[in-house]
C-alpha cells in the first residue's frame, strides 16, 4: 500500500468540477455543520471588479503597524495556494492548511449526505477562512468577495464593521447582469444594516446612485472617498485604494481601534501587492500584473506609459476563456514592440492559437509560445534592455517569478 501525504489543496482540487453556484444556501448549510464560525468574527467586506486585493493589502500593512491582529481571505492566490488565507500578512502553513481543509472536507461530506449536494470549491475555501480565523482569534477579518457580492458565498456574514466597493465594470455578465448598474446592485448587496460603505468618489454617477439607494435602504452611511497620493506606487488606481484604506482606518478609530496617522503612513509605504505592477527584475525591467479585464488593462496601460514614456515593450499575455481578451489586447497591444501569447497552467485557459486569432482580427501580429518561461527567455535573450510585461491572468505569474527566485 502506498501512503501519500495530503498536500494543501488536494480536496479543493477534487471538487473543482462542482463549478459555480451563486447563492447562500450551500455555504449556509456547510457553515452550520462547522458551528457557524463566521458569527464570531468582525469583518470588513470588500467587493469590486478590480482593487479588492490592493485595498486589503494596504489595510493589512497598516494593521500590522498598529498591532491589530488581522486575517485576510482572498482568491485566487497569486503564487501559492496558501496565500488565500493569511494572518498579519503571513500565509497559512502547509500543516494548518491541510488540517483545516480536512475539517471542512468532513463537513462537506455531511452536507452531501443530508442534502444531496457537495459544496463548491469557493464555498469550501470561504468556510476554511472562517474556521481558521476563528481559531487564530483575529481582531478583524479582511473579507474579499469572490464574484459580485449579494450572492457571493462570503456574504453569508450577517453583519460587518463596514463594506467597501473599490470599482465597478462589466464582468461575469452571465451571473451579475448586463449593465454597470445591474452589476453595481449585486456588489452593493454586501451593505449591511447600520454599517457604512466606502466608495471612491470617481465611480460613475449611475453606479453611485445604485449604491446610494442600497445604502439608504439599509440605513447605512455612504462615504465618498478621495485619492491618497502619498504612496510609492506607479499605478494610478492605487491612490484610490490607498484613500479607501485611510478613510476606513479613521472610521475604525471611531469604533475604538487605535490607529495613528504615522502608522497609516508607514503601513501604506510598506505595503507589498503581489502581481500588481510588481517588478521582479531591474536589468531589463520585468513587471508582473494580473490585468485580466478591460478596466485593469487600462490602468496598466496608463501606468506603463508613465513608467516608460514613449517606449515600446515586450508583452507576454495569457488569458482565461471567460475573459474579454479582445478588449484587453486592444488596450495593451499598441504598447508592444512584440506580443507573445502563452498557455495558462489551467484547463480554463484559452489556447494561444485562439488568442492569436483574436489579436489578428484586432490588427496585431503575435508570436505563439506555449510555455511562459520560454517566452520570457526569448525576450531576455534579445539583450536590448526592453522592458518585459507579463499580464492577463494571475495564474501564470508564479511561473515567471520562479525564473528570478528559484532558477
Secondary structure, DSSP 8 states (H G I E B T S, - for coil): -------TTHHHHHTGGG----SSHHHHHHHHHTT-GGGG--EEEEE-SS-HHHHHHHHHHHHHHHT--EEEE-SS-SS-GGGGEEETTEE--HHHHHHHHHHHHHHHHHHHHHHS----HHHHHHHHHHHHHHHHT-SEEEEE-SSSSTTSGGGG-S--SEEEE-------HHHH-SSHHHHHHHHGGG--TT--EEEETTS-HHHHHHHHHHHHHTT--EEEE-----S--S-THHHHHHHHHHHHHHHHHHTT----HHHHHHHHHH---TTSSEEEEETTEEEEE---SHHHHHHHHHHHHHHSTT--EEEEE--BTTS-HHHHHHHHGGGEEEEEE---SSTTB--HHHHHHHHHHTT---EE-S-HHHHHHHHHHT-S---EEEES-GGGHHHHHHHHHT-
